[in-house]
């Protein structure tokens, strides 16, 4: 009995996802909740568990495909798996009870040992190339006529022997790995094979018949190994970020205010805290201290911890602080969210920020960790920048950018001294907050960073 599995909504109303990797192939035995694929949404890379026990019958989409929610991606034969979803469970059968998983579905499974997998036979580039009558190499080594298209799990990008960085390079260069001749061991496609497919070797030139050659011939422009143009496909997080920033920039009237402040005492405080046993192994930075100060100040400056409801033309004020911390990753800008930051002490807040930013950079963030922010902080100073005008994340009224910490001459105790100085940049939605409110928040934050002992007055 064949069971189709359609791409589910992985959270937050996302409409499409990209298949990053298949963890199973046609003919593999799969158990309930076994990870069958990695899917990249606009917010995170998600591991997709199987909703059935059975045998993989067909894979509809290759690695790299962008699939709309609700479209089929894989089918299972559940008739060959004992105790599969094809047979209705008896009452009280604990093994088949539904339970929540990362993507909101699944069932408990009695997994005993590793799932069985059939042996695979290597597919050469010549066998993998599509032909007028496409055939699929079976597990026994014979061939069978394809139902409608070439079975992508056997001859597609996801199955040909190539390491993930090589597959990514092929996708970026728009090269089909099925037409690349492998040169590695056991039919492994290497990076050089992909580059060779992009720039095949030029045919040997006919030697010049001129009796005298004074200088070597200059290479033709087309023979250059560096392409004149490169097209970068925008998808996943980068595509969603681009759309969100355009929407925010042209829907919310942004106002920006700047304040340069002496944070020498704050830096000295951080240095003393790092030597404490409680903070051993904890990443404690100026961003952590600013996050703590902001989470306390937002209780007083409620307008900056709000959002504008366009439909009802109302301001929605939040009585909690979900603090977004912008993180630059290989997939683009991500903003993991520290939920309920207002109730965290400095040690807890530092730990949460470290865990969330690390998950964002290694691609393991969950949709929940990237949603629900009410105010955001972006440290652009790590790139050597003094100040900037950050764009509001959609649904938020305020965002604070931190410039680099610079040691420079500054007035201190009626004298000129070398002090550690930083510029704060605040952007806010002028429909919700006016210039006076924004200025008061920024000035009070500056005072707290100038004299961090004042934080205790807010506790």
Secondary structure, DSSP 8 states (H G I E B T S, - for coil): -EEEEE----STT--EEEEEEES--TT-EE-TT-EEEEEE-SS-EEEEE-SS-EEEEEE-S-TT-EEETTSEEEEEEGGGSTT-TTS---TT-GGG-B---TTS--B-----SS----------HHHHS--TT-EEE-TTS-EEE-SSS--HHHHSTTTSSB-HHHHHHHHHTT--GGG----SGGG-B-HHHHHHHHS-----------S---S-----GGG-SS-S-------HHHHHHHHHHHHHHTTS-EEEEEEEEE-HHHHHHHHHHHTSGGGTT----HHHHHHHHHHHHTTT-GGGGEEEETTTTEEEE-SS--EEEEEEETTEEEEEEETTGGG--HHHHHHHHHHHHHHHHHT---GGGGS--SEEEEEGGGGT---------TT-SEEEEE---EEEEEEETTEEEEEEEEEEEEEEETTT--HHHHHHHHHHHHHHHHSGGGGGGG-
